[in-house]
Amino acid sequence: MFGERLKELRMASGLSQSALASKLFISQQADGGWELNRGSPNPETLAKIADILHVSVDYLVGHVEAKKCPFLMTRTSRKTMIM
């Protein structure tokens, strides 16, 4: 599940594997391996990936279907929704 979502979100964001790897300070091979479900990132890197791809970690790993959890929104995004 994680690998498929990672690839889908990365591609939807217009990022190549090497571009995402560069943002995470990892090798392209590590990113490619994750997309093939050969291993997984550590929790800190997982949080960075979710941040870069604008989704929750829970969505990224397949625990929920909603990309963002409303109660985890930033103060800025809540203000935008209220206005």
C-alpha positions in Angstrom: 0.0 0.0 0.0 2.7 2.5 1.0 4.7 2.0 -2.2 1.8 2.5 -4.5 0.6 5.6 -2.7 4.1 7.0 -2.6 4.5 6.6 -6.4 1.0 7.9 -7.1 1.5 11.0 -5.0 5.0 11.7 -6.2 3.9 11.5 -9.8 0.8 13.7 -9.1 3.1 16.2 -7.5 5.3 16.3 -10.7 8.4 15.0 -8.8 10.8 12.5 -10.2 12.3 9.8 -7.9 15.6 11.7 -7.9 13.8 15.1 -7.1 12.0 13.6 -4.1 15.2 11.8 -3.0 17.1 15.1 -3.2 14.5 16.8 -1.0 14.8 13.9 1.5 18.6 13.7 1.4 18.4 10.0 0.4 19.4 8.0 -2.7 17.1 7.6 -5.6 17.5 3.8 -5.1 16.0 4.1 -1.6 13.0 5.9 -3.0 12.6 3.4 -5.8 12.9 0.6 -3.4 10.1 2.0 -1.3 7.9 2.4 -4.3 8.4 -1.3 -5.0 7.6 -2.1 -1.4 11.2 -3.2 -0.7 11.6 -1.7 2.7 10.2 1.5 4.2 11.5 4.8 5.5 12.1 5.6 9.2 9.4 7.5 11.0 11.2 10.9 10.6 11.6 10.4 6.9 8.0 9.2 6.6 6.8 12.5 8.2 9.0 14.5 5.8 7.5 12.6 2.8 4.0 13.3 4.0 4.8 17.0 4.4 6.4 17.3 0.9 3.4 15.5 -0.7 0.8 17.4 1.4 -0.9 14.4 2.9 -1.1 12.8 6.4 1.2 10.0 7.3 -1.9 7.9 8.0 -3.0 8.3 4.4 0.5 7.7 3.1 0.8 4.3 4.8 -2.8 3.3 4.1 -4.5 3.7 7.5 -7.1 6.1 6.3 -8.6 7.0 2.9 -8.8 10.8 3.6 -5.6 12.6 2.5 -5.8 15.1 5.3 -7.2 14.8 8.8 -9.3 17.9 9.6 -8.2 18.0 13.2 -4.5 18.1 12.1 -4.9 21.2 9.9 -2.6 24.1 10.6 -4.0 27.3 12.1 -3.6 29.0 8.7 -5.6 26.4 6.8 -8.4 26.6 9.5 -8.5 30.4 9.1 -8.8 30.0 5.4 -11.7 27.5 5.7 -13.6 29.8 8.2 -13.2 33.0 6.0 
